[in-house]
Amino acid sequence: MIDSAFLKENNARYLWHPMAHPNDMHENPPKIFVSADGVELTDVDNNRVVDAVGGLWNVNLGYSNTTIKQAISKQLEVLPYYSSFRGTTTAPLIELSVKILDWFKPEGMCRTFFTSGGSDSIETALRLARQYHKVRGERDRTKFISLRRGYHGTHFGGASINGNANFRRNYEPLLPGVYHIPAPWDYRNPFEETDPQKIAKLCANLLEEEIIFQGPDTVAAFIMEPVLGAGGVIVPHETFMPLAREICTRHGVLMIADEVITAFGRTGAWTGSRLWNVQPDMMAFAKAITNGYFPLGGVLLNEKVVESFESNRDSFGAIGHGYTYSGHPVACAAALATLEETARLEVARNSRVVGEHLQNGLKKLEEKYEVAGNTRGIGLMAAIELVSDPEKKTPAGKVTSAAFFEAAYQAGVMIRVSGNNIILSPPLIVTVDDVQRIVNAADLGLAAASKTL
Ligand SMILES: Cc1ncc(COP(=O)(O)O)c(C=O)c1O
């Protein structure tokens, strides 16, 4: 057994961590977690903390789900791997391909293309969207439109539609033919408007204007997260996604819902599209499909898209895309168990009910602390935006976020810092007591953050 001194000595020295500067990881080494149970993590110094991050928006059912663990170990014994490239498949993949459609029946999904994660799913959705139009003979429809502040992973396609310069600048030039419209967000928007419904309409108008400006017959798809996650938990007004759906339909543009975070109950509805009463043409999922225990993702396709491919017998309909781990049998076994457990534990309902305590608790903190410029969220996804000047909404600096993080950790809660946002996305099995611990830690975090100003 490797001892803790070895772990601390070598922490972040020989690897580069995602989404971090290597030097910063040397100076402020990452927390080393050694075990977890329920909704709590234990670090190398034996501190126990509530995981208010839920892994990375994926451990919806916590760390102790034995049903999923057993399904994984059983599948590892029986058939640890085989590919699903043309000509071969496996039993868990076939079973999952049937069962997953039950979940997405209300959205009208009827086929799935499996991948190995969120970025892969987004890449797949973008590629299949272009191919859909080619199959139908509309070969100029190659462009994509997305929301500023949106996050869609880090592949070149995903980074191109991404709405945050941090994930773009150092990797440019990105994909040509990608255009962004403002996110429907009441706290910050270019319209100096605060009415969420008016903002939704203004953003929808800009979407239509952009489609018309580009030429509708050149636009392949519009993609959005039903609730924007990593960009700071931005909850669009309920009218936005239906308006965007209607505009896409009118102009023959596919609507892709990036449900990598929002599928499987996070918002309090089983999917983000269902929350807003929308049927997209494609839906990307990943993360909670296996409770984070094994990598898997996928893209769901509706009848319209499927029909175009499957009625096409020439080479345009053949899919020249896929991953070695598309539909990995162990991942599929994990997903089958996760879907059953997700339904059994009724986590969407818990997310709605317990999430209300979280959102209310945070709103009270917003009133108490000036540094909490804005708190927002839905279900069990929330953000506290830290500002140094509440009037001007000036984003607080790194020192302020770091002070929040350490104070919350000392109070027994792991939170996530993303720029000047504190992001909260605990497992969906949390209780009201767990949420109260998170809110109490946020209270201490904000007190510490305030002292840095
Ligand atoms: C909405 C959304 N799309 C795509 C991704 C990319 O997923 P992955 O990190 O599994 O590649 C993420 C990751 O957080 C996400 O939140």
The ligand as an SDF file (V2000), in Angstrom:
LIG
                    3D

 16 16  0  0  0  0  0  0  0  0999 V2000
  -22.9510   20.2360  -20.7900 C   0  0  0  0  0  0  0  0  0  0  0  0
  -21.6840   19.4870  -20.9910 C   0  0  0  0  0  0  0  0  0  0  0  0
  -21.3870   19.0080  -22.2090 N   0  0  0  0  0  0  0  0  0  0  0  0
  -20.2690   18.3120  -22.4470 C   0  0  0  0  0  0  0  0  0  0  0  0
  -19.3650   18.0690  -21.4410 C   0  0  0  0  0  0  0  0  0  0  0  0
  -18.1090   17.2980  -21.7200 C   0  0  0  0  0  0  0  0  0  0  0  0
  -18.1400   16.0720  -21.0760 O   0  0  0  0  0  0  0  0  0  0  0  0
  -16.7880   15.2670  -20.7770 P   0  0  0  0  0  0  0  0  0  0  0  0
  -16.0380   16.0600  -19.7510 O   0  0  0  0  0  0  0  0  0  0  0  0
  -17.2910   13.9400  -20.2660 O   0  0  0  0  0  0  0  0  0  0  0  0
  -16.0560   15.1100  -22.0400 O   0  0  0  0  0  0  0  0  0  0  0  0
  -19.6280   18.5420  -20.1540 C   0  0  0  0  0  0  0  0  0  0  0  0
  -18.6830   18.3110  -19.0340 C   0  0  0  0  0  0  0  0  0  0  0  0
  -18.8190   18.8350  -17.9560 O   0  0  0  0  0  0  0  0  0  0  0  0
  -20.8020   19.2860  -19.9240 C   0  0  0  0  0  0  0  0  0  0  0  0
  -21.0720   19.8000  -18.7240 O   0  0  0  0  0  0  0  0  0  0  0  0
  1  2  1  0
  2  3  1  0
  2 15  2  0
  3  4  2  0
  4  5  1  0
  5  6  1  0
  5 12  2  0
  6  7  1  0
  7  8  1  0
  8  9  2  0
  8 10  1  0
  8 11  1  0
 12 13  1  0
 12 15  1  0
 13 14  2  0
 15 16  1  0
M  END
$$$$
